[in-house]
Amino acid sequence: MWVTIYAVAYLALEVAAVYFAHRAVTKARTPQGSLAWVMFLITLPWLAVPAFLFFGHFRFSGYVISRRDSSAVIAGIDALAELNRAKGDGGPYGFRAFERIAEMPVVSGNSVEPLIDGQQTFYAIFAAMEEAKSYILAQFYIIHDDEQGQAFAERLKGAAARGVTVKLLYDSVGCSKLPNAYLEDLRAAGIDVVNAHASGGPRHRFQINFRNHRKTVVVDGQVGFIGGLNVGDEYMGRDPTFGPWRDTHCRLRGPVVSELQLVFAEDWHWATRTLLLDFLEWRAERVTNGMDALVVPTGPGDQLETGSLYFCACITRATTRVWIASPYFVPDVDILTALKLAALRGVDVRILVPSAIDHRMPWLAAFAYFDEIRDAGVQVWRYTEGFMHQKVVLVDDNLASIGTTNMDNRSCRLNFEATVVVFDARAAAEVAAMLEADFTRAYLLEKSLSEQPWPRRIGAPFARLMAPVL
């Protein structure tokens, strides 16, 4: 009897593995992803079939992107562009690639102020919340019920008590440890609290792809915040495991805030099926002698591979330098090729990654890429003063971006992300100085994989096989 049950279970497992392998071949966003899943499913079905239930979801249908699908929003974007025409022309490569990826225009009259570390970031965010007069829109991937999480909640509740409309989006996977009592306390205070995928997101509890990884705050349509920090004590450097937490957010003013607000409104509509457009303020005050900037939202609902295209657009336009800070380095083939070609052209290409570990698999997989890019002339710097979580790109002396997009497959293809791209020498100089300070707290990797400790030598190539789902 037990032999029969085992045989039936094994046959069912093999059938599931073959079915999922077919789905991977027909649905995966890249050939590499298809191949990785097929090999995994056929060779280790007992492990791969459960993994596929969690990670094997490649395309996200039905997500309404008003920038593309709404004639009223498209008309509003055109009006925004007409009223706030970019001062510059984007140089030899222009702005067009970034504008096509974002489906929004580069606009002038902005200030983009980098906020370095949790103290600067939350001081600025909390100050803006306390000055809110009409509404607060807040969205974070992770919120913890700790000292920082309580401080965040108190500002939200304080604003609601003053009559300010407060809307909060959270991601159910990122906030899996957040007690329901925390959310109910906010709702009891009159705050609209919504799971980012409450209405049209993952259809069953196994699915954890397509997370909303954006971290956004918009106050009264006049000031916005975006960057790498979530809400929790570790982001303030209070976690003894990680020590100091190196991250970057930024404060936005000017018409670019309206673009950030539109992305939030799209996410809110997806979660609730309700529109915010008429409720929000869309006339952000221009900044005198402001900068040209653009919010670039990317995600699996896009028709193109916008996350990967964003990185490639940055790298391929570089003539003197491209410096990239990312906590994870698991690039796809296109990004990898762009980095190597830039270095071979003589561009100063630097990748800044943390030496500390928060997620072992992507940390380990990165070592399987380091030799390949170093052979082409790319410098790999490993940050040692605590954990580095910032997502920053600097190109030449006139482009800088700060946002939520990591250099891995999950950010480029499986998560909803956003970054602000600034085309201005002043912003580039400020970001360059920030990264130069980071390099003083890092060391240049000079050892090849063959010289690394044996667990890395053995583990890195296997971890790289999982790159399509990391």
LOVEXTOR-822609 format. One record per atom (N, C-alpha, C): z, x negated, y. Coordinates in steps of 0.02 Angstrom, whole numbers, plus 50000, padded with zeros to 5 digits. Example, Ala and Ser with C-alpha at 12.3 -4.5 7.8 and 13.67 -1.06 7.14 Angstrom:
BEGIN
503904934049716;503904938549775;503904934049835;503544935849888;503574931649947;503944935550002;
end
This chain:
BEGIN
500004995949940;500005000050000;500004995750063;500464990750064;500504986450123;499864982350133;499554980550075;498914976850080;498384981250112;498384987650094;497894992250123;498004993250198;498644994150217;498804994950288;498604988650327;498754982850298;498564976550332;497814975950339;497454977750286;496724977250288;496434981950341;496694988050344;496454992850394;496604990450465;497224987850475;497414985250541;496974979350561;496844974950513;496424969150528;495714971250545;495454976250507;494784978650521;494744981850590;495264985750607;495284988950674;495304983650729;495684978250716;495734972950766;495054969550775;494704968450720;494044965150724;493544969750760;493574976150745;493124980850779;493264980950854;493914981050872;494094980850943;493854974450976;493924968850940;493704962350967;492954962350980;492574965050933;491844965350941;491654969950999;491984975651004;491844980351058;492004977251126;492584973951131;492774970851194;492304964951210;492084961351159;491614955851171;490964958651200;490744964351174;490134967551202;490244969551274;490834972251289;490984974051359;490984967751404;491254962351377;491274956151417;490574953651432;490124954051383;489434951751392;489074956051443;489194962551441;488814967151484;489134968351552;489794967151558;490144968951619;490424963151659;490544957451628;490874951951664;490444949851723;490784947451775;490444945951838;490084939251836;490244934851788;489904928451782;489764927051708;489234923051693;489104920951624;489694917051595;490014912951638;490584909051615;491144913651591;491264918951629;491774923751610;491604927151544;490964929051536;490744932151474;490864927551415;490654921351422;490714916551367;491444915251349;491864914551400;492564913251387;492884918951349;492734925151369;493024930851335;492754931551264;492104930551253;491824931251186;492134926151139;492194919951160;492494914751117;493224916551102;493584918751152;494284920451144;494364926351095;493954931451104;494024937551063;493824936250991;493324932250980;493084931150911;493544926350874;493794921250907;494194916250872;494924918050866;495194921650915;495904923450914;495994930850931;495734935250890;495744942350908;496454945150915;496924942750875;497604945350878;497934943950946;497714938650980;497964937051046;497504939751101;496854939351089;496364940951141;496304948451153;496374952551102;496304959851112;496844962551158;497484960851146;497994963051195;497874960151265;497644953851268;497514950751333;496954954451369;496454956751332;495894960251363;496114966851393;496604970151361;496864976351388;497164975351458;497454969451469;497754967951533;497254965051583;496834960551560;496424956551606;495674958051603;495454961651552;494734962351541;494414967951579;494494967951644;494194973151687;493834969451743;493184970451749;492764965951788;492484969051852;492384975451851;492084978551910;492484984651931;492454985851995;492884990952025;492434995952059;492345001752028;491875006652054;492245011952094;491895014852143;492175020452180;492545018652243;492665012152255;493045010352315;492605011552377;492835015752422;492445017552481;492575012452536;492055008752554;492095003952608;491755007052668;492155009352715;491885013052772;491415008752813;491535002152813;491084997652850;490374998052824;490305000252763;489645000752731;489425007952721;489905012552710;489745019252686;489825024752738;490165023452794;490285028652844;489865027552906;489445032352923;489015031552982;489435031353045;489995035053046;490425035053106;490755028153115;490985025253060;491295018653065;490785013353083;490195013753053;489665008953069;489495009253144;489455015353171;489325016153243;489885013153284;490505014053261;491085011153297;491065003553295;490875000753239;490824993453233;490274990853280;489724994353282;489184992353327;489414992453400;489814997553417;490074998053486;490564992353499;490974990753450;491444985153457;491074978653470;490534977653433;490134971553442;489804971353510;489564977053533;489224977253597;489704975853655;490314978453650;490804977453704;491114970553702;491084967153645;491444960753637;490984955553605;490404954753635;489924950053608;490214942953604;490074939553549;490314932753541;490054928253597;490474923753619;490274919053672;489804913753644;489954911453583;489544906353552;488994909253510;488594904853481;488044907053438;488144904953366;488724901853351;488854899753282;488554893153263;488244889653311;487954883053295;487324883653254;487124878153221;486494878053183;486454883453129;487034885453101;487024890353046;487154897453070;487364898153133;487494904753159;488094908153127;488174914553143;488724918553117;488504923053059;487854923453047;487594928953007;487884929252937;487964923652903;488214923852835;488904926952832;489344924952878;490014927652879;490014935052896;489584937052943;489544944052963;489274948352906;488804945752867;488544949552810;489074950252756;489454944952744;489984945252694;490514950352715;490714950152779;491234954552804;490994961552818;490354962352830;490064968652854;490394970752920;490554965752960;490834966753028;490594960953071;490594961853137;490334956653182;490864951653204;490644945753223;491064941153260;491164943953330;491774944253354;491924947053420;492304941953461;492234942553527;492564937753572;493194940853601;493554936853642;494144939353677;494774939553636;494844934853587;495414934953542;495864928853550;496484929653532;496924923953521;497134923953448;497154918053418;497354917253348;497864911653347;498494913453336;499044908653340;499324907253271;499234901253244;499534899653179;500294900053181;500584902753128;501304903253121;501484899253058;501824893753068;501964889053015;502654890252987;502694892352925;503294893552886;503574900552898;504064902352857;504334909152859;504714910752922;505074905752949;505464906953009;505014909153067;504484905353080;504024907253134;503684913953120;503474914953058;503094920953041;503514927253050;504104927353020;504484933553022;504844934553089;504964929253125;505214930053193;504694933853234;504074931853228;503534935053266;503404942153242;503394943153176;503264949853149;503824954653168;504444952453160;505014956853176;505034958453251;504864953553293;504854954853365;504334960053382;503744959653351;503224964553363;503434971453339;503754971753281;503994978253256;504504981353303;504944977253329;505464979853373;505184982353440;504584979953458;504264982153520;503764987753510;503664989853447;503164995053432;503325001553469;502805004553496;502885010753533;502575016753497;502045015553459;501675021153429;501675020753352;501465015053325;501425014753252;501455007453227;501655006853164;501655000553127;501285001753061;500804997453047;500464997452983;500654990952947;500944991352888;501174985452853;500934985652781;500744979852756;500484979352688;500664972552660;500984972352602;501154966052570;501054966652495;500854961152465;500764960952392;501444960852358;501914956852384;502584956252354;503104957952407;503564962152388;504164963552428;504764963152381;505254959252400;505864958552360;506444962252393;506894964752352;507504967852378;508044962452383;507954957952430;508434952552442;508584952252516;508864946752540;509054946452610;508464947552656;507894944252641;507304945052683;507004951952676;506994954552615;506734961152604;507144966552640;507804965552642;508224970252678;508124969752754;508024963652778;507894962752850;507234966152869;506734965652826;506094969052837;506194976552838;506564979152788;506674986352784;507044988952846;507534985152870;507914987352928;507474987952990;506984983352998;506524983953055;506084990053048;505844991352987;505424997252977;505825003652991;506435003952965;506835009952976;507035010753049;507175005153082;507345005453153;506775008153194;506165006053178;505575008553214;505495016053202;505565018153139;505495025253123;506025029353159;506625026753166;507155030353202;506985031253276;506575026753304;506375027253374;505795032053383;505535034753329;504965039353333;504295035953321;504305029653301;503685026053286;503445028153216;502805029453209;502515030953143;502455024453104;502725024353043;502715018153002;502385019752936;501885015752918;501545016452855;501555009752818;501775010052755;501855003952715;501465004652650;501024999752637;500674999152573;500974993452533;501084994552469;501324989152425;500914989252361;500904983652326;500534983152263;501024983852205;500874988252158;501354989752105;501474983952057;500994979452049;501104973552007;501494968252045;501274966752106;501644961952147;502354964052158;502474970552164;503144973152176;503464976052113;503274973452055;503534976151992;504284975551986;504584970752020;505304969852017;505674973352074;505304976652117;505614980052173;505924986652150;506574987652159;506894993852136;506604999952171;506545005352134;506295011452164;506755013952219;507395012252214;507875014252265;507695011352334;507415005352334;507205002152397;506665006452430;506175008552390;505625012552417;505865019452438;506305022452399;506555029052415;506975028952479;507335023452490;507725022752551;507265022652612;506695019352607;506215019252661;505915026252672;505755029552618;505475036352625;505975041052657;506615040252638;507125044552667;507195043452742;506995037552765;507025036052837;506405038552874;505945041852839;505355044652871;504745040152869;504755034952827;504205030152822;503725032352767;503075032252781;502575033652729;502495027352686;502715027752624;502695022052578;502235023752520;501725019652510;501195021252461;501015015152420;500965016152354;500675011152310;499935010452327;499705004452336;499015003352358;498505006252310;498695007252248;498235010052199;498455016852174;498835020452214;499125026752192;498605031852171;498045032052206;497555037352194;496975034952151;496655029552172;496035027752138;496045020952106;496625018252092;496665011452066;496625011051991;496945006051961;496935005151889;497125011651853;496755013251801;496825019751769;497355019851714;497615014151695;498145014251644;498605008351655;499175008651623;499705003851638;499554996751615;499044995951571;498884989251548;498494985251601;498134988751644;497664985351688;498024982051747;497964975451753;498284972051809;497784968251852;497144968751837;496644966151883;496574970851943;496184968551992;496034972552052;496664973952093;497094968952099;497694969752139;497524969152213;497914972352255;497834971552327;498294966052351;498004960352364;498364954152379;498434952952455;498234957852495;498234957052568;498954957352595;499074953652650;499724953752683;499584954852757;499684961052779;499454963052846;500004966952882;500074965652946;500474969852990;500064971053053;500014977353075;499684979053138;500154983553177;500264981953240;500724985753283;500324988553342;500304995153347;500004998753403;499274996953414;498944994053365;498244992153373;498134986353419;498674982953441;498624977653491;498794970653464;499204970353414;499404963953385;499374964553309;499114959453277;499054959553204;499294952953174;499454953253110;499684947353073;499344947153005;499144941152985;498834940252920;498974933152897;499024932152832;499134925452806;499414925552736;499754920152718;499954919152649;500644921652630;501064923552678;501754925152663;501854932352641;502244933152588;502494939652567;503204940452595;503544945652572;504224947152597;504724945452543;505104940152554;505614938152505;505954931752526;506524930452497;506924924552517;506564918052503;506164917652449;505824911352435;505354909352491;505064914352526;504594912852580;504964910152642;505614910752642;506034907952695;506334901352674;506154898852614;506414892552590;507104893052559;507314899052540;508004899952514;508044899452438;507484898752404;507494898252331;507594891052311;508144889252277;508274882252259;507754879452211;507414883752174;506914881352127;506324878252164;506114881252219;505534878752256;505724874652316;506314875752343;506514872152403;506124874652464;505964870152510;505584872252570;504914875452549;504744880952581;504134884652565;503634883652621;503084880152607;502584878752658;502034884052655;501974887952708;501494893352709;501244894252780;500704897952789;500424899152855;500204906352862;500444909552913;500214916052935;499894915153004;499654920253036;499424919653104;499504926353141;499594925753206;499654931653249;499004932553287;498734938553284;498094940153315;498184944853374;497804943653426;497734948353481;496994948753500;496794954353528;496104955253546;495724959753498;495064960553508;494674965153468;494684963853393;494834957653373;494864956153301;495424960053267;495924962153306;496464966353278;496174973053253;495674975653288;495364981953266;495024981053199;494734975153186;494424973953121;494954973653066;495504970253080;496054970053031;496324977053018;496384980953070;496634987853064;496154992153023;495504991053030;495014994852992;495084993452917;495214987152900;495314985452829;495924989052802;496464989252841;497054992952819;496885000352810;496515003152857;496345010252853;495935011852791;495495007152772;495105008052709;495575008052649;496035003352647;496515003052591;496945009252589;497155011652647;497565017752650;497175023852625;496545024252644;496125029652620;496035029352545;495945023452518;495875022652446;496495024952409;497075023452438;497705025152404;497895032452412;497715035452468;497975042152484;497445047552492;496815045452499;496265050052513;496355053552581;496715050352626;496785052952694;496515047852743;496275050252799;495965045952850;496465044552906;496455038352930;496875036352986;496475035253049;495815035553046;495395033153100;495555036453167;495635043053168;495755046553231;496455045453257;496905043653213;497605042653233;497725035853267;497305030953251;497435024053272;497105022453339;497385017353371;497115014753434;496595009353419;495985010353445;495445005753430;495215001653491;495605001853544;495424998053604;495934992453615;495884987353575;496334981653582;496174977953647;496684976053681;496604972653746;496324965553735;495794963953772;495484957353766;495934951953796;495874945953768;496244940153792;495784936153838;496034934353896;495634930353944;495454923653913;494824921753919;494584915453891;494744915153817;494654920853783;494824921253712;494304918153666;494464918353602;494064915053551;493614920053514;493074917353486;492654921253440;492984921353372;493054927253342;493394927753278;493124933653239;493284933753174;493044938853129;493534939453071;493704945553051;494084946652989;493594947352931;493704943552879;493264943752820;493664946652761;493584953152747;493904956052688;493444955152627;493734953452571;493344952652510;493694956352453;493314958052401;493624961452346;493124963852294;493374966152237;492944968252182;492564974652195;492704978152251;492304983952269;491674982152307;491594975852325;491004973752362;490394973152317;489804973952346;489184973452307;489024966252289;489214961552332;489104954452319;489754951152299;489694944852275;490284940952257;490574937852321;490884942052362;491054940152430;491574934652434;492054934452388;492574929252390;492274922352381;491864921552331;491524915152319;491044913452376;490684918452400;490214917352455;490564915052518;491174917652531;491564915552589;491694908052586;491944905652529;492084898452523;491434894352530;490904896652496;490274892852499;489994892752570;490074898252607;489834898452676;490204893352719;490844892552707;491234887552744;491024880552725;490974879152661;490854872352637;490154869952655;489654874252647;488964872052657;488784870852730;489174873652777;489024872452848;489354866152874;489794863052835;490154857052858;489684851152867;489764847552922;489384841452935;489824835252938;490454836152957;490904830352962;491514831052917;491804837052912;492384837852868;492464845052846;492774845852789;493014852352766;493664851052728;494204853552756;494874852852727;495094859752704;495324860052642;495514866452612;496214865852582;496654870252602;497324870652573;497364876952531;497554876252468;497614882052423;498144880452371;498574885252355;499074883952304;498784883352234;498184886052224;497854885852158;497144883252167;496924878852122;496254876152125;495914877152058;495604882952051;495224884651990;494554887552013;494124883352042;493514885852075;492984887852025;492544892452046;491974894152004;491434888752013;490894889551975;490364884351974;490054883552042;489944889052078;489614888652144;490044884852194;490684886352196;491134882852242;491194875552223;491244874252158;491304867352134;490684863252155;490104866152146;489484862752166;489454861552241;489644866552280;489634865852353;490104860352375;490694859752346;491164854452364;490874847652348;490584846852289;490314840352270;489714838452314;489284843152327;488704841652370;488924839752441;489434843152467;489684841352534;489934834252534;490324832352484;490584825552480;490014820552472;489514822152432;488954817552422;488544816752486;488564821852530;488224821352595;488604816952644;489214814952626;489624810952670;490134814752709;490214821152694;490724825252727;491414823252701;491904823152746;492594821752727;492884828152695;492884828352629;493104834252592;493794832852563;494284836952582;494964836152557;495214842852530;495544842452473;495864848252443;496614846852441;497014851252472;497734850552473;498034855852427;498384853552375;498694858052327;499424856052317;499834860552292;500534858852282;500634854552220;501124850152224;501334846552164;501804850752122;502194855052155;502654859552120;502274865052084;502594868152035;502284873251994;502614879952006;502204885052019;502484891852015;502144895851959;501504894651947;501154897751891;500824892151850;501074890951790;500894884851754;500154884551734;499864890051712;499174889651688;498684887551742;498654890751801;498194888251852;498364881251876;499014879551879;499214872751898;498934867751849;498984869251784;498734864751732;497974864551732;497644870251740;496914870451739;496614866151794;496954865651851;496694861651907;496564854451888;496974851651844;496874844651824;496214843651787;495944848951758;495304848251724;494714848051773;494844849551837;494324849351889;494384843151932;494974840251936;495084834951985;494634828951974;494544826651912;494124820751900;493414822051923;493164827951908;492474829751925;492344829452000;492794832252039;492674832252112;492834825352142;493324821852114;493484815152140;492904810352128;492554811052072;491974806852059;491424807752111;491394813652141;490894814952194;491144812952263;491774810952269;492034808752333;492514813452366;492704818852332;493194823552360;493894820652352;494294821052405;494984818752401;495434824552380;495884823152333;496374828052311;497064825652333;497384829752375;498044828252400;498544833152370;499114830452348;499624834552315;500254834752359;500414840752381;500974841852428;501634841452389;502114837852416;502724836352378;503364839152409;503344841452471;503964843652504;504064851152492;504304852952433;504364859952415;503714862652389;503624869252394;503024872452368;502564874352426;501914872952418;501414874652469;501004880652446;500994885952487;500684892252467;500154894552518;500004890452568;499534892552621;498814892752595;498404896952628;497694897652612;497314896452677;497114890252688;496834888152752;496204884052740;495694885152782;495074881252780;494924878752850;494744872452855;494534869352918;493844866252909;493374868052952;492694865352947;492514861953013;492354855553010;492154851653069;492684852453124;492454853353185;492914854053242;492864860853274;492584865853237;492454872253270;492554878353226;492814877653166;492934883453124;493594882553087;494004887653088;494624887653050;494734894653023;495034895052964;495194901652936;495884901452905;496234907052912;496904907952884;496914914852852;497144915352791;497154921852759;497524921952693;497274926052647;497614927252583;497224924552524;496634921752535;496174920152480;496304913352450;496524913252387;496604906952351;495934904652323;495894898252306;495274895652278;495314896152201;495284902352178;495274903652106;494884910052093;494744911252030;494334917052011;494674923552029;495344923752023;495694929952036;495604932052109;495674927352155;495574929052226;494844930352242;494394926452212;493684927052229;493354933252199;493614935752142;493254941152109;493684947052088;494344946152081;494744951352050;495244954652096;495394951552153;495884954252200;495554956352265;495884960852300;495684962452369;496044957552415;495654953952455;495914948652499;495654949652570;495924945752615;495674945752684;495864939152717;495424936852761;495564930752799;495254931552868;495554928352918;495264928352984;494914921652995;494294921853017;493894915853029;493804915253104;493974909453132;493954908253204;493434902853218;492974904353263;492454899553283;492634896953352;493064892053355;493304889553419;493614882653409;493444877953454;493704871153448;494454870853457;494734875353498;495464875253509;495834877153445;495604882253412;495924884253349;495844878853296;495244875953293;495134870653243;495594864753256;495694862853319;496134857253335;496854858753315;497064864853326;497754866753308;497854866653232;497364869153195;497414869153123;497354862053096;496924857953127;496864850953106;497524847253113;497864848253168;498514845053178;499024847453127;499004853853112;499454856653062;499324853552993;498694852952973;498534850152908;498664842552906;498554839152961;498704831952963;499444830752951;499874835152977;500584834652964;500734835952891;500364840652861;500464842052790;500264836052746;499734832552766;499524826752727;500054821252726;500464820952779;500994815952779;501544817652729;501554823852706;502044825952656;501704826852588;501154823452579;500774823752517;500544816752497;500314816052436;500034809652415;499334810652388;498924805552395;498234805752371;498224804552296;497934809252259;497894808552187;497394803052169;497624798152132;497194792552113;497154791652037;497574794952000;497554794351927;497084799551898;496684797451850;496234802051815;496634806051764;496314810951735;496664815051685;496884810751626;496494805851608;496674801551550;497304797551564;497494796851627;498094793051645;498704797551656;498604804051650;499154808751660;499584809251597;500194811951603;500614812951544;500244816951491;500394815651427;500004818651373;499994826251374;500514829851394;500454837151396;499894839551443;499804836051499;499264837851545;498584836051515;498534830251483;497904828151454;497664833151402;498134835651363;497944840351310;497864847451337;498324849351381;498334856251404;497814858151455;497624853451499;497174855051554;496494857751531;496154854451482;495494857251461;495554864151431;496094865551394;496184872251366;496334877351421;496734875351470;496884879851526;496254881451564;495804876551570;495184877751606;494754883151572;494804883651506;494434888851471;494634895751494;495254896351519;495494902751544;495344903951617;494954899351647;494824899751719;494554906551742;494124909951703;493854916351728;494384921751737;494974920951707;495484926151714;496104923551750;496104917351773;496684914551807;496704916751880;
end
